[in-house]
């Protein structure tokens, strides 16, 4: 049982708070509010009832127990809707991998949810310009939002700024917010000196362990594939983001039939697995030789005898956006065709299930 909110005398609400930004993630909100209060994320998590320990459990990112959500909302002066909106579970009606009962497997909130392969639980992609903020006073001081959408493999680009998302720190080379193996939603949660948009990964220099500290929010345009392909990628990303909106379209066509956005994302996941498991059968879906080489390299790395945990660490919890977006283009193209791959899918499904992750 989670006892993080067990208190005898309720604390007074925090002296200051912050309104959540659009699509802001729980880790991102903790970073910004902790920065405003001059606290470490770990200390903020403790006083708001998220934990009784030094770390901030990664499962808090997915969903909160009702009592914990109520206490966090009371301490931060957020409504129940705002608290829920910070969690990944708020996306579950449209994105089934975040559903606590996905595929009929009941998962406790306290349980580790990293086994659900289409969620980045221990790292995040990011857009440098989004992190730089919108120029408002509050975002100039505390940075822009770490979007919860960046935790989804199907989100690989920022249509607003016309660039691919990054996944690693340019200085230390590790995935942003890399917390694999720590059980915490953020690295170095006890550090109160870092800005919310600085790299929190631990590095060792001259035998001393310290924070990387690289400023990830420095505006910098990343070169995208030229013209037509660039526009195709951004259109695809805009379409996928539209399906993740609660006020978005209610139906989408997949395999020539109308289905719900939730079912569409399940189909995308299955098709991605089939493409990888049956490669190189799907080479005709690639638009360029560069795309083919990227997928080819990915499949070869998955096909080695390297233990799965080591492969995942080497590749990072998320593949670079260049590879992910091209696979989404291939998968989306396949989803728009009739059910010509139906028989092929059934033959490759067993193997696909064992490697179904991006």
N, C-alpha and C positions, 0 to 999 in steps of 0.2 A: 504493500500500500504506500502511496506517495504521501509523505508527511511534511512536505515543504511548507505548507500553509498552516501548520499547527502552531498557533500562538495563543497565549493566555490573555494578553492585553493588546488590542489592535494598535498598530502604529498610526500616527497621523498621516494623511496623504502627503506626498512629496511637495515641497515648497514651490516647485516649478515643474511643468510638464511640456510635452510637445504634441501637436496634432500629427497623426500619422500622414505620411505623404502617399500619393497614389501608388498602389501596388507594393507598398513597402513591406519588407520581410521582417520577421521577428528579430533576427540578429541585427539587421540594420537599424531598427528602431531602438534596440538596447544600446547600440553604439552611439547613436545621436543623442539620446536622452542622458546617457552616462557622461558624455562629453559636456553637455550643457550643465550638468550638476557637479562636474569635476569629480566624478566617481569612476571606479573601474566597472566594467560590465558585470564582473562577479559580485561586487558589492551591491550594485543596483538590483541584480537578480535576487540577492538575499533579502534586501529590505522590502522588495515587492512580492515576496512569497513564492518565487519560482524555484528556489533551492535552499537547502540548509548547509550546502557544502561549498567548496571553493569553485567548482566548475559549474557550467550551465548546461544541463543535460540536453543532448541533441534532440531528444523527442519533444522538447518544448516547442520546437520549430513546427512540428506537425500539428499538434493540438494540445489544448490544456484541459485538465479536469475542471468541471464546473466551479468547484470551490476555489481553485487556483485562479481561474479566469476572473472570477468575481473579485478576489483580493487584489489581483494585478490591476484591474480596472479601477477599483477604489483608490489604490495608492497613486495611480497615474492620472486619475480623473478622466479615464476613457470610458466610453459606453461599451456595453456588451458587444455590439456590432463592430465597433472599432477594434476591440481586442481580438475577436474572431477573425476579422479581416487581416490581421497580421500573420495568421497561421497559414500553413500550406493547405490544411484541411478545408479552408474556405474555397479552394479551387476544385474540390473533389466532385461536386455535381457535374462538372464539365470535363474533369480529368481523372478517370477512374483509378489510376495508380495511387492516388492520394486518398482514396476511400478506405476507411478503417476495415471494411469488410470486403475488400477487393478480391475477386476470383473466389469468393466463398470462404476465404481464409480469415477468420476473425483475428485481428491483431490488437493487443492491448496498447493503450497510449504509452504505458511505461515500457513497452517492448522496443527493441531496436527495429527500426523500419528501413534500414539501409538495404535490406534484401529486395525491396521493391526497386527494380532496376531502372525505371524511368523517372527517378528523382535523384537529384544531387544533394545528398544529406551532409556531406563533409567538405564541400567546397562550392564556389559560386562563379559563374561567368559574370562579366561586368562590361559596361560601356563607360569609358573614361569621361565622356562629355556629360552623361547623365549624372555620374558621381560628382562632377564639378558643380551641379546645381543649376537653378534657373535664374540666378542673379538676385534673388530676393535676399533680404538681410539675414533671415534665419538660415538659408541654405549657403550663403557666403560664409557663415560662421561654423555650421555643422555639416555642410555637404549635402548632396542630393541623396535620393533613396537608393539603398541596395534592394533592388526589386526581387520579390519572391518569384516572379516569372523567370528570372535568370537561373533558378534552380531546376527548371524543366528542360530536358534535352531537346524538345521541339522548339525552344527559343534560342536562336543562334545569331540573330542580328538585331540592330536597333534601327527601325525604319525612320524614326525621328531624325537621327543623325547620319543615316545612310552608311552605316559601317557594321562590320562583323563584331560580335562580342569577343572580348579577350577572355582567356581562362587562366592565365598564369601571370605572376608578377614579373616584370621585365628585369628586375634586379636579382632576386633570389631564385627565380625560375620555378617556384612551386605554385600550385593552384591557389587562387585567392581564397582566403578564409579556410585554408587547409587544416582540418582538424581530425584527419583519419587516425584512428587508434587511441584518441584521447577521450572519446565519449562526450565531448563538449561541442556545443554548436559553434564556438569560436576558438581560435588559438589565442594563447596568452590573455585569458579573460581577466587576469588580475592586474593587467597593465592599465594604468589610468592616464598615461602621458601621450598616448597616440591619438591622432585625429581619426574620426570615423572612416575617412577615405584612405588612410595609410595602410600599407601591408603589415599585418599582424603576425606573419609567419616568423618562427624562430630560426635564427641563423647563428652559426658559431664563427667568430672572428678572433684570431689570436688566443684561442682556447676559452673565450668568453661567450656564453650564450646570451643573445640579445634579440630584440625585435628587428626585423628587416627595415621597416619604417619607410619604404619607398612610397611616394605619393602617387597613388593610382589614378587620382582624379585630374591629373594634368591633361588639359585638352590636347588631343592628338588624333588626327584622322588616320585610320588604318586603310591601306590600299585594298580595294575590293577588285574582284575580277572585272575586266573591261565591259563597258556598255551593256550589251544585251543580257549577258549572264548576270551582271550586277542588278539590273532591273528585275530580272526573273527571280533572283534570290529575295530581293526586298518585297516583291509582290507576294511571293509565297509566305514570307514571314508575316506580312500584314494580314494575310488570309488566316494563318494559324492563330495569330493573336486575336483576331476577330472572333474565332470560335471559342476562345478562352474567356470572353467577356460575358458576364451574366445577362447583359442586355443585347447580346449579339444574336445571330441568326439561329433559328430553332432547328433547321434541317440542313444537311449537307449531302452531296451525292458521292457515293463510294461504290465502285464496281457497277456503276449504272443505276444504282438504287438509292433512294433517299434514306438517310439514317440520322441519328442524333449526333451532335458534336462529341458527346462522351463515347459513343460507339465508334465514331470515326477515329478517335485517338487510339482506341484499342486496336482497330484495324491497322492503323499506321504502325503500331508497335509490332504486330504480327508480321506485316509485310517487310518491315526492316529486318526482322529476324530471318525471314525467308530469303531475302536478298543476300544476307551475309552467309547463311547456311548453304545456299545453293551456288554461291559464287564460284566460277565466273559466268554462270548461266544468264545473269542479268546485265552483262556488259553492254547490251544494246540499249539499255536505259540511260547510259551515261551520255552527257552532251559533249564532253571534251576528253582528250587523252589525260589531262591533268586530273580530272575527276576520277577516271578509271584507275590511275596510279594511286590516288589517295585511298580509295576503297580497297584496292588490291593490297596495299601496305597494311591496312587495318585488319583485313582477313588473315593475312600471313601471321601477324602478331598474335591473333586470337587462336591460330591453329598450332602454335608451338606447344611443346610439352611443359612450358613454364606453368607453375601453379597459378590458379586463377587469381589469388590475392596479390601475387607479385605482378602479374600482367596488369591488373587494374591499377596498381600503384605506379608502375612504369608509365602507363598511358595517362595517368591522373584520373580522378573520378569522372571527369568529362573529357571527351576528345576535343581537340581544337575545333573551333567553329568552322574552319574551312572544310574539314571532313564531314562534320555533322550536317551542314547545310546542303552539301552535295548529295548525301544519302537521303535527306528529306525531299530533295528535288526528284530523285529517282523513285522514292516511295510514293510521293504525290502523283507522279506520272502514272505509276502502276495502278493506283487507287482510282484514277479517272477512266481506266479501261474496263471493258466487260470482264466477266469472271474467267478469263482465259488461263489464269494461273491457279484456279481453284484446285485442280487435281494435283498440280505441282506442289501447292502449299501443304496438302495433306501428307504428301510423301516426305517433305522436308521438315514438318512441324516438330517431330521428336528431337532432331538435332538442333533446330532453331531454339527450342525451349531452353537448351543448356547454355546458349551463348547470347540470350536475348538481353542485351544491354547496349547502351551507346557510350 
